[in-house]
Amino acid sequence: MKNIVVLVSGGGTNLQALLDAQGRGELTSGRIAAVVSSTPGAYALERAENAGVAGYVVDRKAYGSREAFTEALLAQLEALNADLIVLAGFLYILSPAFIDRYENRIINIHPALIPSFCGDGYYGLKVHEKALEYGVKLTGATVHFVSAEADAGPIILQKAVAIEEGDTPELLQRRVMEQAEWKLLPEAVRLFCQDRLRVEGRIVHITEA
């Protein structure tokens, strides 16, 4: 069984999708060993506690630099024997040293079809605001491995979601979560834990079970 550690900063809706999938027995070959928050008091920690999962805090504001924060986070992950790290609403860009240490073992979900509406500054509601401003007819979500460049790592899974007449950023955000994010993230974690993801350059191959 692989140890999954989920990094959070806020409410943890994608964390809840993973906890629910685990509760249904869908995360075969892996288990959510811990949740680590960069913010004390994040509601995601309460979600973890309710599910019987250990919660930890590595407070970003307690460290004077990204490097110091990274060192503390790495020490916590080492102590937890993390095999897979899932970013679920984690608001800080990880240092290159962190990414090198866990190359192709860090998964993130982005609320758009990468390479659209991604990169620096594209997070949360801003992604959906930009999609509506641009007038695209389809958006969606992407699960990818994390690289040093924001939202540029190898893509694991994508799912399209239709934009509907009268959508607001908030309505679109909710639909993308329900139709794409909450389905893709548990599936990507399951595939990783089953050793079914093979990375060649920028391409992720999904092997048969």
C-alpha positions in Angstrom: 0.0 0.0 0.0 1.4 3.4 -1.0 1.3 6.2 1.5 -0.6 9.2 0.0 0.0 12.6 1.6 -2.4 15.4 0.6 -1.2 19.1 0.9 -3.8 21.7 1.5 -4.2 25.4 2.4 -8.0 25.9 2.7 -11.4 24.3 2.6 -10.3 21.0 1.0 -13.1 20.2 -1.4 -10.8 18.1 -3.6 -9.5 16.4 -0.4 -13.1 15.5 0.4 -13.4 13.8 -3.0 -10.3 11.7 -2.2 -11.6 10.9 1.3 -14.9 9.8 -0.2 -13.2 7.7 -2.8 -11.2 6.0 -0.1 -14.3 5.4 2.0 -15.9 3.7 -1.0 -12.8 1.4 -1.3 -11.7 2.9 -4.7 -8.1 3.9 -3.8 -6.8 0.4 -4.2 -3.2 -0.1 -3.5 -3.0 3.2 -1.6 -4.2 5.0 1.5 -4.4 8.6 2.6 -1.8 8.5 5.3 -2.0 12.2 6.3 -3.1 15.7 5.4 -0.6 18.5 5.7 -1.8 22.1 5.8 0.2 25.3 5.1 -2.5 27.2 7.1 -3.4 26.6 10.7 -7.1 26.2 11.2 -7.8 25.3 7.5 -11.2 23.5 7.2 -9.4 20.7 5.3 -7.9 19.6 8.6 -11.4 19.1 10.0 -12.3 17.1 7.0 -9.3 14.9 7.6 -10.1 14.5 11.3 -13.7 13.5 10.5 -12.4 10.8 8.2 -9.9 9.5 10.8 -6.9 10.7 8.9 -4.0 12.4 10.7 -3.5 16.1 10.1 -0.4 18.2 10.4 0.5 21.9 10.0 3.6 23.3 8.4 2.7 27.0 8.7 4.1 29.0 5.7 4.0 32.2 7.7 6.4 30.8 10.3 9.2 30.6 7.7 11.1 33.5 6.3 11.8 32.0 2.9 10.4 29.5 0.4 13.6 27.5 1.0 13.1 27.3 4.7 9.4 26.4 4.2 10.4 23.7 1.7 12.9 22.1 4.1 10.3 21.9 6.9 7.7 20.5 4.5 10.2 17.9 3.2 11.1 16.9 6.7 7.4 16.3 7.5 6.9 14.3 4.3 10.0 12.2 5.1 8.6 11.4 8.5 5.3 10.3 7.0 7.1 8.1 4.4 5.1 9.7 1.5 5.0 7.8 -1.7 2.6 10.1 -3.5 1.9 13.8 -2.8 -1.4 15.3 -3.9 -1.8 19.1 -4.1 -5.5 19.8 -3.3 -5.9 23.5 -3.1 -2.3 24.0 -1.9 -1.6 27.7 -2.5 2.2 27.8 -2.6 4.6 27.2 -5.5 7.0 24.4 -4.5 10.7 25.0 -4.8 12.8 23.1 -7.5 14.5 21.1 -4.7 11.1 19.8 -3.6 10.1 18.9 -7.1 13.4 17.1 -7.8 13.1 15.1 -4.6 9.6 13.8 -5.6 9.9 13.8 -9.4 6.8 12.3 -10.9 5.4 11.7 -7.5 3.5 15.0 -7.0 0.0 15.3 -8.6 -2.0 18.5 -9.0 -5.4 19.3 -10.4 -6.0 22.4 -12.4 -9.6 23.6 -13.2 -9.1 24.1 -17.0 -8.0 22.1 -20.0 -4.2 22.7 -20.0 -2.6 24.5 -21.9 -5.6 26.9 -21.7 -6.0 29.2 -18.8 -3.0 28.0 -16.8 0.3 29.1 -15.4 1.2 31.9 -13.1 -1.8 33.8 -11.7 -4.4 31.3 -12.9 -5.9 29.7 -9.9 -9.3 29.3 -8.2 -12.1 31.5 -9.5 -9.8 33.5 -11.8 -9.5 30.5 -14.1 -13.3 30.4 -14.7 -13.5 34.2 -15.0 -11.0 34.1 -17.8 -12.7 31.2 -19.6 -16.0 33.1 -19.6 -14.3 36.3 -20.7 -12.7 34.5 -23.6 -15.9 32.9 -24.7 -14.8 29.3 -25.0 -17.6 26.7 -25.3 -15.7 24.0 -23.4 -13.6 24.1 -20.3 -12.8 21.3 -17.8 -10.1 20.0 -15.6 -6.6 18.5 -15.9 -4.6 16.2 -13.5 -0.9 16.5 -14.1 2.4 15.7 -12.5 4.0 18.8 -11.0 7.1 20.3 -12.6 9.2 23.4 -11.8 7.1 25.5 -14.2 3.5 26.1 -13.0 0.9 23.8 -14.7 3.4 22.5 -17.2 4.1 19.0 -16.0 3.1 15.8 -17.9 -0.7 15.5 -18.2 -2.3 12.4 -16.7 -6.0 12.8 -17.3 -8.4 15.5 -18.7 -12.1 15.9 -18.8 -14.1 18.5 -20.7 -17.1 20.4 -19.2 -19.5 22.4 -21.3 -20.0 26.1 -20.6 -23.7 27.0 -20.5 -25.7 30.1 -21.2 -25.9 32.3 -18.2 -22.9 30.8 -16.4 -21.2 32.8 -13.7 -17.6 32.0 -12.6 -19.1 30.5 -9.4 -21.6 28.3 -11.3 -18.9 27.2 -13.7 -16.5 26.5 -10.9 -19.0 24.2 -9.2 -19.9 22.3 -12.4 -16.2 21.7 -13.2 -15.7 20.4 -9.7 -18.7 18.1 -9.8 -18.3 16.8 -13.4 -14.5 16.7 -13.7 -12.2 17.5 -10.7 -13.9 15.2 -8.2 -13.8 12.3 -10.7 -10.4 12.8 -12.2 -8.3 13.3 -9.0 -9.3 10.0 -7.3 -8.9 8.2 -10.6 -5.3 9.6 -11.1 -4.4 8.7 -7.6 -5.7 5.1 -8.0 -3.8 4.7 -11.3 -0.6 5.9 -9.6 -1.0 3.6 -6.6 -1.5 0.7 -9.0 1.8 1.5 -10.8 -0.1 2.1 -14.0 1.4 5.5 -14.9 4.5 5.5 -17.0 6.1 8.8 -17.9 8.2 9.2 -21.1 9.3 12.8 -21.6 6.0 14.9 -21.5 3.8 11.9 -22.2 2.1 9.8 -19.6 1.1 6.3 -20.7 -1.6 4.5 -18.8 -0.9 0.7 -18.7 -3.4 -2.1 -18.4 -4.3 -3.4 -15.0 
